[in-house]
Amino acid sequence: MESSRPGAQRRKAGRPLSFDRDKALEQAMLLFWRHGYEGTSLADLTAAMGVTPPSIYAAFGDKKHLFLEAVDRYLAGPVPTEAIVRDAASAREAASRLLAAAALAFAGENTPPGCLVATATASCSAASADVQADLQEIRLSLEARLKGKIEDAIATGELEPETDAEALAGFVVAAIQGLSALARDGATRAKLMAIADAAMRAWPD
């Protein structure tokens, strides 16, 4: 998903960066993915990114903005939900591709298990309520886009008129979040793919 936060890519004016911003952001994404927002300290970030705290502030503003950029990077890569729903030829294809992409990404060989968006703020304190709200908005926006796709499918006759678009979209999102939980518990990619296939067998004809 492309960032909806203007200025997410800005940094303070001054001397050119002395590090590779893209690579540093990749390392930050992996840390947040593995340890969550509050579980990732500034010391963890500087060590993994190979930068000093002032460099992080100059390039990203603060930890929150670094995290949100890392989320944008995640959404543009492992599970590009916006593009999947937008480009799918049908609602069924959108759901199937979302589930398959989740199963593949959540049990990647070189990435942490599970879903960054589903788990990064799952146990955060009240101090991080604004960050939790940002991720909640992302999750709800996926459900809303999928619901819209399903409503279009009902309008065109792909799905029966009595299909509950909200419930069906919620079912797919719940299945995706379930795949994340199973991956965090050690489920293999093959198991996740089998579950994704089983979920699609519940899709209405």
MARDRENNU-886179 format. One record per residue: y, z, x of N, C-alpha, C, O, CB in turn; residue number from 1; residue in one letter. Coordinates in steps of 0.2 Angstrom, whole numbers, always signed. Glycine has a CB too. Layout:
% residues N
    n_py    n_pz    n_px   ca_py   ca_pz   ca_px    c_py    c_pz    c_px    o_py    o_pz    o_px   cb_py   cb_pz   cb_px   pos   code
       Y       Z       X       Y       Z       X       Y       Z       X       Y       Z       X       Y       Z       X   NUM      A
...
END
This chain:
% residues 205
    n_py    n_pz    n_px   ca_py   ca_pz   ca_px    c_py    c_pz    c_px    o_py    o_pz    o_px   cb_py   cb_pz   cb_px   pos   code
      -6      +0      +4      +0      +0      +0      +6      +0      +4      +7      +4      +9      +0      +6      -5     1      M
     +11      -4      +3     +17      -4      +7     +21      +2      +5     +21      +4      -1     +21     -11      +5     2      E
     +25      +4     +10     +29     +10      +9     +34     +10      +4     +37      +4      +3     +32     +13     +15     3      S
     +35     +15      -1     +40     +14      -6     +46     +19      -4     +50     +21      -8     +37     +16     -13     4      S
     +46     +21      +2     +51     +26      +5     +55     +23     +10     +53     +22     +15     +47     +32      +8     5      R
     +61     +21      +7     +66     +17     +12     +67     +21     +18     +68     +27     +17     +72     +15      +8     6      P
     +67     +18     +24     +69     +22     +30     +63     +25     +33     +63     +28     +38     +74     +27     +28     7      G
     +57     +24     +30     +51     +27     +33     +50     +24     +40     +47     +28     +44     +45     +25     +29     8      A
     +52     +18     +42     +51     +16     +48     +57     +17     +53     +57     +15     +59     +49      +8     +48     9      Q
     +62     +20     +51     +68     +21     +55     +67     +27     +60     +63     +31     +59     +74     +23     +50    10      R
     +71     +26     +65     +71     +32     +70     +78     +33     +72     +82     +28     +71     +66     +31     +76    11      R
     +80     +38     +75     +86     +39     +77     +88     +34     +83     +84     +32     +87     +87     +46     +80    12      K
     +95     +33     +83     +97     +28     +88     +97     +31     +94     +98     +38     +95    +104     +26     +86    13      A
     +97     +28    +100     +97     +30    +106     +93     +26    +111     +93     +20    +110     +94     +38    +106    14      G
     +90     +29    +116     +87     +25    +121     +80     +23    +118     +77     +25    +113     +85     +30    +127    15      R
     +78     +17    +121     +71     +14    +118     +66     +19    +119     +66     +23    +123     +70      +8    +122    16      P
     +61     +19    +114     +55     +23    +115     +51     +22    +121     +51     +16    +124     +50     +22    +109    17      L
     +49     +27    +124     +45     +27    +130     +38     +27    +129     +34     +28    +134     +47     +33    +135    18      S
     +36     +26    +123     +28     +26    +121     +27     +20    +116     +32     +18    +113     +26     +33    +119    19      F
     +21     +19    +115     +19     +14    +110     +19     +17    +103     +14     +21    +102     +12     +10    +112    20      D
     +24     +16     +99     +25     +19     +93     +19     +18     +88     +16     +22     +85     +31     +17     +89    21      R
     +16     +12     +88     +11     +10     +84      +4     +14     +86      +1     +16     +81      +9      +2     +84    22      D
      +3     +14     +92      -3     +18     +94      -2     +25     +93      -7     +28     +91      -4     +16    +102    23      K
      +4     +28     +94      +5     +35     +93      +4     +36     +85      +1     +41     +84     +12     +37     +95    24      A
      +6     +32     +81      +5     +33     +74      -2     +33     +72      -4     +36     +67      +9     +28     +70    25      L
      -6     +28     +75     -13     +28     +74     -17     +34     +75     -21     +37     +71     -16     +22     +78    26      E
     -15     +37     +81     -18     +44     +83     -16     +49     +78     -20     +54     +76     -15     +46     +90    27      Q
      -9     +49     +76      -7     +54     +71     -11     +53     +64     -13     +58     +61      +1     +53     +70    28      A
     -12     +47     +62     -16     +46     +56     -23     +49     +56     -25     +52     +52     -16     +39     +55    29      M
     -26     +48     +62     -33     +50     +63     -33     +58     +63     -38     +61     +60     -36     +48     +69    30      L
     -28     +61     +66     -28     +69     +66     -27     +71     +59     -30     +76     +57     -22     +71     +70    31      L
     -22     +69     +55     -21     +71     +48     -27     +70     +44     -28     +74     +40     -14     +67     +46    32      F
     -30     +64     +45     -36     +62     +41     -42     +67     +43     -45     +69     +38     -39     +55     +43    33      W
     -42     +70     +49     -48     +74     +50     -46     +81     +48     -50     +85     +46     -49     +74     +58    34      R
     -40     +84     +50     -38     +91     +49     -33     +92     +43     -32     +98     +42     -35     +93     +55    35      H
     -31     +87     +40     -26     +89     +35     -19     +90     +37     -18     +90     +43     -28     +95     +31    36      G
     -14     +90     +32      -7     +91     +34      -6     +97     +38      -3     +97     +43      -3     +90     +28    37      Y
      -7    +103     +34      -6    +109     +37     -10    +111     +43      -9    +115     +48      -6    +115     +32    38      E
     -16    +108     +43     -21    +110     +48     -20    +106     +55     -23    +107     +60     -28    +108     +46    39      G
     -15    +101     +55     -13     +98     +61      -6    +101     +63      -1    +100     +60     -12     +90     +59    40      T
      -6    +103     +69      +0    +107     +72      +4    +102     +76      +1     +96     +78      -2    +113     +76    41      S
     +10    +103     +77     +14     +99     +81     +11     +98     +88     +11     +93     +92     +21    +102     +82    42      L
      +8    +104     +91      +5    +104     +97      -1     +99     +97      -2     +95    +102      +2    +111     +99    43      A
      -5     +99     +92     -11     +94     +91      -8     +87     +91     -11     +82     +95     -14     +95     +84    44      D
      -2     +86     +88      +0     +79     +87      +3     +77     +94      +2     +71     +96      +6     +79     +82    45      L
      +7     +81     +98     +10     +79    +104      +4     +77    +109      +5     +73    +113     +14     +84    +107    46      T
      -1     +81    +109      -7     +80    +113     -11     +74    +112     -12     +70    +117     -12     +86    +113    47      A
     -12     +72    +106     -16     +66    +104     -11     +60    +105     -14     +55    +107     -18     +67     +97    48      A
      -5     +61    +103      +0     +55    +103      +2     +54    +110      +5     +48    +112      +5     +56     +99    49      M
      +2     +59    +115      +4     +58    +122     +12     +58    +122     +15     +54    +126      +1     +51    +125    50      G
     +15     +62    +118     +22     +62    +118     +25     +69    +117     +21     +74    +117     +25     +58    +111    51      V
     +31     +70    +118     +34     +77    +118     +37     +78    +111     +38     +73    +107     +40     +77    +123    52      T
     +38     +84    +109     +41     +85    +102     +48     +82    +101     +48     +79     +96     +42     +93    +101    53      P
     +52     +81    +106     +58     +78    +105     +57     +70    +103     +61     +67    +100     +63     +78    +111    54      P
     +52     +67    +107     +50     +60    +105     +48     +59     +98     +49     +54     +95     +45     +58    +110    55      S
     +44     +64     +96     +42     +64     +89     +48     +64     +84     +48     +60     +79     +37     +69     +87    56      I
     +52     +68     +85     +58     +69     +81     +62     +63     +81     +65     +60     +76     +62     +75     +83    57      Y
     +63     +60     +87     +67     +54     +88     +64     +48     +85     +67     +44     +82     +68     +52     +96    58      A
     +57     +47     +85     +54     +42     +82     +52     +42     +75     +52     +37     +71     +47     +40     +86    59      A
     +51     +48     +72     +49     +49     +65     +53     +54     +61     +52     +54     +55     +41     +51     +66    60      F
     +57     +58     +64     +61     +62     +61     +58     +69     +61     +62     +74     +63     +62     +60     +53    61      G
     +53     +70     +58     +49     +77     +58     +42     +76     +56     +40     +70     +55     +53     +82     +53    62      D
     +38     +82     +56     +31     +81     +54     +30     +78     +47     +25     +74     +47     +28     +88     +55    63      K
     +34     +80     +42     +33     +77     +36     +33     +70     +36     +29     +66     +33     +38     +80     +31    64      K
     +39     +67     +39     +40     +60     +39     +35     +56     +43     +33     +51     +41     +47     +58     +41    65      H
     +32     +59     +48     +27     +57     +52     +21     +56     +48     +17     +51     +48     +26     +61     +59    66      L
     +19     +61     +44     +13     +62     +40     +14     +56     +35      +9     +52     +34     +13     +68     +37    67      F
     +19     +55     +32     +20     +50     +26     +19     +43     +29     +17     +39     +26     +27     +51     +23    68      L
     +22     +42     +35     +21     +36     +39     +13     +35     +40     +11     +29     +39     +25     +35     +45    69      E
     +10     +40     +42      +3     +40     +43      -1     +38     +37      -6     +34     +37      +0     +46     +46    70      A
      +1     +41     +31      -2     +39     +25      -1     +32     +23      -6     +28     +21      +1     +43     +19    71      V
      +5     +29     +24      +6     +22     +23      +2     +18     +27      -1     +13     +25     +14     +20     +25    72      D
      +1     +20     +33      -3     +16     +38     -11     +16     +35     -14     +11     +35      -3     +19     +45    73      R
     -13     +22     +33     -20     +22     +30     -20     +18     +24     -25     +14     +24     -21     +30     +28    74      Y
     -16     +18     +20     -16     +14     +14     -16      +6     +15     -18      +2     +11     -11     +16      +9    75      L
     -13      +4     +20     -12      -3     +22     -19      -5     +26     -20     -11     +27      -6      -4     +26    76      A
     -23      +0     +28     -29      -2     +32     -35      -1     +29     -38      -5     +25     -28      +1     +38    77      G
     -38      +5     +30     -45      +6     +28     -47      +5     +20     -52      +2     +19     -47     +13     +29    78      P
     -42      +7     +16     -43      +6      +9     -37      +4      +6     -33      +8      +3     -46     +13      +5    79      V
     -35      -3      +6     -29      -6      +4     -29      -6      -4     -30     -12      -6     -27     -12      +7    80      P
     -28      -1      -7     -29      +0     -14     -25      -5     -18     -27      -9     -23     -28      +7     -17    81      T
     -18      -5     -16     -14     -10     -20     -16     -17     -20     -16     -20     -25      -7      -9     -17    82      E
     -17     -19     -14     -19     -26     -13     -26     -28     -17     -27     -33     -19     -20     -28      -6    83      A
     -31     -23     -16     -37     -24     -20     -36     -25     -27     -39     -30     -30     -42     -18     -18    84      I
     -32     -21     -30     -31     -21     -38     -27     -27     -39     -29     -31     -44     -28     -15     -40    85      V
     -22     -29     -35     -18     -35     -37     -22     -41     -36     -21     -46     -40     -12     -35     -32    86      R
     -26     -42     -31     -29     -48     -29     -36     -49     -33     -38     -55     -33     -30     -49     -22    87      D
     -39     -44     -36     -45     -45     -39     -44     -50     -45     -39     -50     -49     -48     -38     -42    88      A
     -49     -54     -46     -49     -59     -51     -51     -56     -58     -49     -59     -63     -54     -64     -50    89      A
     -54     -50     -58     -55     -46     -65     -55     -39     -64     -55     -37     -58     -62     -49     -67    90      S
     -55     -35     -69     -55     -28     -69     -61     -26     -65     -61     -21     -61     -54     -25     -76    91      A
     -67     -29     -67     -73     -27     -64     -73     -28     -57     -76     -24     -53     -79     -31     -68    92      R
     -70     -33     -55     -70     -35     -47     -66     -30     -44     -67     -27     -38     -68     -42     -46    93      E
     -60     -28     -47     -56     -23     -44     -59     -16     -43     -59     -13     -38     -50     -22     -49    94      A
     -63     -14     -48     -67      -8     -48     -72      -8     -43     -73      -3     -39     -70      -6     -55    95      A
     -76     -13     -43     -81     -14     -38     -79     -14     -31     -82     -11     -26     -85     -21     -39    96      S
     -73     -18     -29     -70     -18     -23     -67     -12     -20     -68     -10     -15     -65     -24     -22    97      R
     -64      -8     -25     -62      -2     -23     -67      +3     -21     -67      +7     -16     -58      +1     -29    98      L
     -73      +3     -25     -78      +8     -23     -81      +6     -17     -83     +10     -13     -83      +8     -29    99      L
     -82      -1     -16     -86      -3     -10     -81      -1      -4     -84      +1      +2     -87     -10     -10   100      A
     -75      -3      -4     -70      -1      +1     -70      +6      +3     -70      +8      +9     -63      -4      +0   101      A
     -70     +10      -2     -70     +18      -1     -77     +20      +3     -77     +24      +7     -70     +21      -8   102      A
     -82     +17      +0     -89     +19      +3     -89     +17     +11     -92     +21     +15     -95     +16      +0   103      A
     -86     +11     +12     -86      +9     +19     -82     +13     +23     -83     +15     +29     -84      +2     +20   104      L
     -76     +14     +21     -70     +18     +25     -72     +25     +25     -70     +28     +31     -64     +17     +21   105      A
     -75     +28     +20     -76     +36     +21     -81     +38     +25     -82     +44     +27     -77     +38     +14   106      F
     -85     +33     +27     -91     +34     +32     -91     +30     +38     -96     +27     +40     -98     +34     +28   107      A
     -85     +29     +40     -84     +24     +46     -86     +27     +52     -87     +33     +53     -76     +23     +47   108      G
     -88     +23     +57     -91     +25     +63     -86     +28     +68     -88     +33     +72     -95     +19     +67   109      E
     -80     +26     +67     -75     +28     +72     -69     +31     +69     -63     +32     +72     -72     +22     +76   110      N
     -70     +34     +63     -64     +37     +59     -67     +43     +56     -73     +44     +55     -61     +32     +54   111      T
     -63     +48     +54     -65     +54     +51     -68     +53     +44     -67     +48     +41     -59     +59     +50   112      P
     -73     +57     +42     -76     +56     +35     -71     +58     +30     -66     +61     +30     -82     +60     +35   113      P
     -72     +54     +24     -68     +56     +18     -62     +52     +17     -61     +47     +21     -67     +63     +18   114      G
     -58     +54     +13     -52     +50     +11     -46     +55     +13     -45     +60     +11     -51     +48      +4   115      C
     -41     +52     +17     -35     +55     +19     -31     +58     +13     -29     +63     +13     -31     +51     +24   116      L
     -30     +53      +9     -26     +54      +3     -29     +60      -2     -25     +63      -5     -25     +48      -1   117      V
     -35     +60      -2     -39     +65      -7     -39     +72      -4     -39     +77      -7     -46     +62      -8   118      A
     -39     +72      +3     -41     +79      +6     -35     +82     +10     -35     +88     +12     -47     +78     +10   119      T
     -30     +78     +12     -25     +80     +17     -21     +86     +15     -19     +90     +19     -21     +75     +19   120      A
     -20     +87      +9     -16     +92      +6     -20     +96      +1     -17    +100      -3     -10     +90      +3   121      T
     -27     +96      +1     -31     +99      -4     -30    +107      -4     -31    +110      -9     -38     +97      -3   122      A
     -29    +110      +2     -28    +117      +3     -22    +119      +6     -21    +124      +9     -34    +120      +7   123      S
     -16    +115      +5     -10    +117      +7      -7    +123      +4      -8    +124      -2      -5    +111      +7   124      C
      -2    +126      +7      +2    +132      +4      +8    +129      +0      +9    +123      +0      +4    +136      +9   125      S
     +11    +133      -3     +17    +132      -7     +22    +128      -3     +26    +124      -6     +20    +138     -11   126      A
     +22    +130      +3     +28    +127      +8     +27    +119      +8     +32    +116     +10     +27    +130     +14   127      A
     +21    +117      +7     +20    +110      +7     +19    +106      +0     +16    +101      +0     +14    +108     +11   128      S
     +22    +109      -5     +22    +107     -12     +24    +100     -12     +22     +96     -16     +25    +111     -16   129      A
     +30     +98      -8     +33     +92      -9     +28     +86      -6     +28     +81      -9     +40     +92      -5   130      D
     +25     +88      -1     +20     +83      +2     +14     +82      -3     +11     +77      -4     +17     +86      +9   131      V
     +12     +88      -6      +6     +87     -11      +8     +83     -16      +4     +79     -19      +4     +94     -13   132      Q
     +14     +83     -19     +17     +79     -24     +17     +72     -22     +16     +68     -26     +24     +82     -26   133      A
     +19     +71     -16     +19     +64     -14     +12     +60     -14     +11     +55     -16     +21     +63      -6   134      D
      +7     +64     -12      +0     +62     -12      -3     +61     -19      -6     +57     -21      -5     +66      -8   135      L
      -1     +66     -23      -3     +66     -30      +0     +59     -34      -3     +56     -37      +0     +72     -34   136      Q
      +6     +58     -32      +9     +52     -35      +5     +45     -32      +5     +41     -36     +17     +51     -32   137      E
      +3     +45     -26      -1     +40     -24      -7     +39     -28      -9     +34     -30      -2     +40     -16   138      I
     -11     +45     -29     -17     +44     -32     -16     +42     -40     -20     +38     -42     -20     +51     -32   139      R
     -11     +45     -43     -10     +43     -50      -7     +36     -50      -9     +32     -55      -4     +48     -53   140      L
      -4     +33     -45      -2     +26     -45      -8     +22     -45      -8     +16     -48      +3     +25     -40   141      S
     -13     +23     -41     -19     +19     -41     -22     +19     -48     -24     +14     -50     -24     +22     -36   142      L
     -23     +25     -51     -26     +25     -58     -22     +21     -63     -25     +17     -67     -26     +32     -60   143      E
     -15     +21     -62     -11     +18     -67     -12     +10     -66     -12      +6     -70      -3     +20     -66   144      A
     -12      +8     -59     -13      +1     -58     -20      -2     -61     -20      -7     -63     -12      -1     -50   145      R
     -25      +2     -60     -31      +0     -62     -32      +0     -70     -35      -4     -73     -37      +5     -59   146      L
     -28      +5     -73     -28      +5     -80     -25      -1     -82     -27      -4     -87     -24     +11     -82   147      K
     -19      -3     -79     -16      -9     -81     -20     -15     -81     -20     -20     -85     -10     -10     -77   148      G
     -24     -16     -75     -29     -21     -74     -34     -21     -80     -36     -26     -82     -33     -21     -67   149      K
     -36     -15     -82     -41     -15     -87     -38     -17     -94     -41     -20     -98     -44      -8     -88   150      I
     -32     -15     -95     -29     -17    -101     -28     -24    -102     -28     -27    -107     -22     -13    -102   151      E
     -26     -27     -96     -26     -35     -96     -33     -38     -97     -33     -43    -101     -24     -37     -89   152      D
     -38     -35     -95     -45     -37     -96     -47     -36    -104     -50     -41    -106     -50     -33     -92   153      A
     -44     -31    -107     -45     -30    -114     -42     -36    -118     -44     -39    -123     -43     -23    -116   154      I
     -35     -37    -116     -31     -42    -119     -34     -49    -119     -33     -53    -123     -24     -42    -116   155      A
     -38     -51    -113     -40     -57    -112     -48     -58    -114     -50     -64    -114     -40     -59    -105   156      T
     -50     -53    -117     -57     -53    -119     -63     -51    -114     -69     -52    -115     -59     -60    -122   157      G
     -61     -50    -108     -65     -48    -103     -69     -42    -105     -75     -41    -103     -62     -47     -96   158      E
     -65     -37    -108     -68     -31    -110     -67     -30    -118     -63     -33    -120     -65     -25    -107   159      L
     -72     -26    -121     -71     -26    -128     -65     -22    -130     -62     -18    -126     -77     -22    -131   160      E
     -62     -24    -136     -56     -21    -138     -56     -13    -139     -51     -10    -138     -54     -23    -145   161      P
     -62     -10    -140     -62      -3    -140     -63      +1    -134     -63      +7    -134     -68      -1    -145   162      E
     -63      -3    -128     -63      +0    -122     -57      +5    -121     -52      +3    -122     -63      -5    -116   163      T
     -59     +11    -118     -54     +16    -117     -52     +15    -109     -55     +17    -105     -57     +23    -117   164      D
     -46     +11    -109     -43      +9    -102     -42     +16     -98     -43     +16     -92     -37      +5    -103   165      A
     -39     +21    -101     -37     +27     -97     -43     +30     -94     -44     +32     -88     -33     +31    -101   166      E
     -48     +31     -99     -55     +34     -97     -58     +30     -91     -61     +33     -87     -59     +35    -103   167      A
     -59     +24     -92     -62     +19     -87     -59     +20     -80     -62     +20     -75     -63     +12     -90   168      L
     -52     +19     -80     -49     +20     -74     -50     +26     -71     -51     +27     -65     -41     +18     -75   169      A
     -49     +32     -75     -50     +38     -72     -57     +39     -70     -58     +43     -65     -49     +44     -78   170      G
     -62     +36     -73     -69     +36     -70     -70     +34     -63     -73     +36     -59     -74     +33     -75   171      F
     -67     +28     -62     -67     +25     -56     -64     +29     -50     -66     +30     -45     -64     +18     -56   172      V
     -58     +32     -52     -54     +36     -47     -58     +42     -46     -59     +44     -40     -47     +38     -50   173      V
     -61     +45     -51     -65     +51     -50     -71     +49     -45     -73     +53     -41     -68     +54     -57   174      A
     -74     +43     -46     -80     +41     -42     -78     +41     -35     -81     +43     -30     -83     +35     -45   175      A
     -72     +38     -34     -69     +37     -27     -68     +44     -24     -70     +45     -18     -63     +33     -27   176      I
     -65     +48     -27     -64     +55     -25     -71     +59     -23     -71     +63     -19     -60     +59     -29   177      Q
     -76     +57     -28     -82     +60     -26     -86     +57     -20     -89     +61     -16     -87     +59     -32   178      G
     -85     +51     -19     -87     +48     -13     -84     +51      -7     -87     +53      -2     -86     +40     -13   179      L
     -78     +53      -7     -74     +56      -2     -77     +63      +0     -79     +65      +6     -67     +57      -3   180      S
     -79     +67      -6     -82     +74      -5     -89     +73      -2     -90     +77      +3     -82     +77     -11   181      A
     -92     +68      -4     -99     +67      -1     -99     +65      +6    -103     +68     +10    -103     +62      -5   182      L
     -94     +61      +8     -93     +59     +15     -92     +65     +19     -94     +66     +25     -88     +53     +16   183      A
     -87     +69     +17     -85     +75     +21     -91     +80     +22     -92     +84     +27     -80     +79     +17   184      R
     -96     +79     +17    -102     +83     +18    -108     +80     +22    -113     +83     +23    -105     +85     +11   185      D
    -106     +74     +25    -111     +71     +29    -115     +65     +26    -119     +63     +29    -115     +76     +31   186      G
    -113     +63     +20    -117     +57     +17    -116     +51     +21    -111     +50     +24    -114     +56     +10   187      A
    -121     +47     +22    -121     +41     +26    -118     +35     +22    -117     +36     +16    -128     +39     +28   188      T
    -116     +30     +25    -113     +24     +22    -117     +21     +17    -115     +19     +12    -111     +19     +27   189      R
    -124     +21     +19    -129     +18     +14    -129     +22      +8    -130     +19      +2    -136     +18     +18   190      A
    -129     +29      +8    -129     +33      +2    -123     +32      -2    -123     +31      -8    -130     +40      +4   191      K
    -117     +31      +1    -111     +30      -2    -111     +23      -6    -109     +23     -12    -105     +31      +2   192      L
    -113     +18      -2    -114     +12      -5    -118     +12     -12    -117      +8     -17    -116      +7      +0   193      M
    -124     +15     -11    -129     +16     -17    -125     +19     -23    -127     +17     -28    -135     +19     -14   194      A
    -121     +24     -21    -118     +28     -27    -113     +23     -30    -112     +23     -36    -115     +34     -24   195      I
    -109     +20     -26    -104     +15     -28    -107     +10     -33    -105      +8     -38    -101     +11     -22   196      A
    -113      +7     -31    -117      +3     -35    -119      +6     -42    -119      +3     -47    -123      +0     -31   197      D
    -121     +12     -41    -123     +16     -47    -117     +17     -52    -118     +16     -58    -127     +22     -45   198      A
    -112     +18     -49    -106     +19     -53    -104     +12     -57    -102     +13     -63    -100     +21     -49   199      A
    -105      +7     -54    -103      +0     -57    -108      -1     -62    -107      -5     -67    -103      -5     -51   200      M
    -114      +1     -62    -119      +0     -67    -117      +3     -74    -119      +2     -79    -126      +3     -65   201      R
    -112      +8     -73    -109     +11     -79    -103      +7     -82    -101      +9     -88    -107     +18     -78   202      A
    -101      +2     -79     -96      -2     -81     -98      -6     -88    -103      -9     -88     -94      -7     -76   203      W
     -94      -6     -92     -95      -9     -99     -96     -16     -98     -92     -20     -95     -90      -7    -104   204      P
    -101     -19    -102    -102     -26    -102     -97     -30    -106     -97     -36    -106    -109     -28    -104   205      D
END
